[in-house]
Amino acid sequence: MKPTVLLSISTLLLASSVSAAFAQERIYRCGGKEGAAPEYINNARDAQSRGCRQIEGGNVTVVQTLPQSRPAAVRVAAAAQASPAASNDAQRARDSDTRAILESELKKAELRLAEQQKEYNNGQPEKQGIEGRNYQRYLDRVAEMKESIARHESDIAGLKREISRLPVNTVRQ
């Protein structure tokens, strides 16, 4: 029984490799006209009539993209010619919005920090519920509060740092 199973597996592998060899077609590369991208085809007659050359070895992967309406250099130049006054006003507005958002986040973070520091009570918060009988729970909560305060202080420092990076002149004229 086992030799039959081995024979059928080997026959299957041989059949799949033979079918894969027949499935591969010849690929031809045709030069693009006037600087256009080359074209790859698999039709031998068409390739011969167009003077294409056959690609040897390896696989070819073709990814089609949309044609560009104008070269990238032209687009960059057009963007550079945009009105600098309009872009400056837009940038000032974005900076102003960013500053307002960061300042409101800073106020919220400072309020949360003040609230937590009040609850922390310099490392001696009031015991809650079962903590009177289970001292370890109390110690765990105090440690969590201390970590949370450190995290809030770090957040506040980061917000202040971000605000200091913004340009000072954000008032519209």
NORDA-V849852 format. One record per backbone hydrogen bond with DSSP energy under -0.5 kcal/mol. CO is the residue of the C=O (numbers start at 1). NH is the residue of the N-H. If there is no record, write none. Layout:
co:CO nh:NH
co:CO nh:NH
//
This chain:
co:1 nh:5
co:2 nh:6
co:3 nh:7
co:4 nh:8
co:5 nh:9
co:6 nh:10
co:7 nh:11
co:8 nh:12
co:9 nh:13
co:10 nh:14
co:11 nh:15
co:12 nh:16
co:13 nh:17
co:14 nh:18
co:15 nh:19
co:16 nh:20
co:17 nh:21
co:18 nh:22
co:19 nh:23
co:20 nh:24
co:27 nh:55
co:28 nh:30
co:28 nh:41
co:29 nh:53
co:30 nh:39
co:32 nh:35
co:33 nh:36
co:39 nh:30
co:41 nh:28
co:42 nh:44
co:43 nh:47
co:44 nh:48
co:45 nh:49
co:46 nh:50
co:47 nh:51
co:47 nh:52
co:53 nh:29
co:60 nh:62
co:61 nh:63
co:62 nh:64
co:71 nh:75
co:72 nh:76
co:73 nh:77
co:74 nh:78
co:75 nh:79
co:76 nh:80
co:77 nh:81
co:79 nh:82
co:83 nh:87
co:84 nh:88
co:85 nh:89
co:86 nh:90
co:87 nh:91
co:88 nh:92
co:89 nh:93
co:90 nh:94
co:91 nh:95
co:92 nh:96
co:93 nh:97
co:94 nh:98
co:95 nh:99
co:96 nh:100
co:97 nh:101
co:98 nh:102
co:99 nh:103
co:100 nh:104
co:101 nh:105
co:102 nh:106
co:103 nh:107
co:104 nh:108
co:105 nh:109
co:106 nh:110
co:107 nh:111
co:108 nh:112
co:109 nh:113
co:110 nh:114
co:111 nh:115
co:112 nh:116
co:113 nh:117
co:114 nh:118
co:115 nh:119
co:116 nh:120
co:117 nh:121
co:117 nh:122
co:120 nh:124
co:121 nh:124
co:128 nh:131
co:129 nh:132
co:130 nh:133
co:130 nh:134
co:133 nh:135
co:134 nh:137
co:134 nh:138
co:135 nh:139
co:136 nh:140
co:137 nh:141
co:138 nh:142
co:139 nh:143
co:140 nh:144
co:141 nh:145
co:142 nh:146
co:143 nh:147
co:144 nh:148
co:145 nh:149
co:146 nh:150
co:147 nh:151
co:148 nh:152
co:149 nh:153
co:150 nh:154
co:151 nh:155
co:152 nh:156
co:153 nh:157
co:154 nh:158
co:155 nh:159
co:156 nh:160
co:157 nh:161
co:158 nh:162
co:159 nh:163
co:160 nh:164
co:161 nh:165
co:162 nh:166
co:163 nh:166
co:168 nh:170
//
